[in-house]
Amino acid sequence: MYRYKQLISPKLSLPDYNAQVGEALAGVKAINKVIELGMPIRKQAA
């Protein structure tokens, strides 16, 4: 949550509330993608 607040939260620039919600959700999706890219790929041992 700290990373989200530091990177996205103070920068909500759209004036409409619904647009800000969409902007916040886009930020969450971007952060989740970065986290996903950093996770190791697991393979089941044979």
C-alpha positions as CSV (number, residue, x, y, z in Angstrom):
1,M,0.0,0.0,0.0
2,Y,2.9,2.3,0.7
3,R,4.2,2.0,-2.8
4,Y,0.8,2.7,-4.3
5,K,0.4,5.9,-2.2
6,Q,3.9,7.1,-3.0
7,L,3.6,6.5,-6.8
8,I,0.0,7.0,-7.7
9,S,-2.2,8.5,-5.0
10,P,-0.9,12.1,-4.8
11,K,-1.1,12.4,-8.6
12,L,-4.8,12.0,-9.2
13,S,-5.3,14.8,-11.7
14,L,-8.8,14.3,-13.2
15,P,-11.5,16.6,-11.8
16,D,-14.4,14.1,-12.0
17,Y,-14.8,11.6,-9.1
18,N,-15.6,8.7,-11.5
19,A,-12.6,9.5,-13.6
20,Q,-10.4,9.5,-10.5
21,V,-11.7,6.1,-9.6
22,G,-10.7,4.8,-13.0
23,E,-7.3,6.5,-12.8
24,A,-6.8,4.8,-9.4
25,L,-7.8,1.4,-10.7
26,A,-5.4,1.8,-13.7
27,G,-2.6,2.6,-11.2
28,V,-3.4,-0.5,-9.2
29,K,-3.4,-2.6,-12.3
30,A,0.0,-1.2,-13.3
31,I,1.5,-1.9,-9.9
32,N,0.1,-5.4,-9.9
33,K,1.7,-6.0,-13.3
34,V,5.1,-4.8,-12.0
35,I,4.7,-7.1,-8.9
36,E,3.8,-10.0,-11.2
37,L,6.9,-9.5,-13.4
38,G,9.1,-9.6,-10.3
39,M,7.8,-13.0,-9.2
40,P,9.7,-16.2,-10.0
41,I,8.2,-18.6,-12.5
42,R,7.5,-21.9,-10.7
43,K,7.8,-25.2,-12.4
44,Q,6.6,-28.5,-10.9
45,A,9.5,-31.0,-10.4
46,A,9.1,-34.2,-12.4
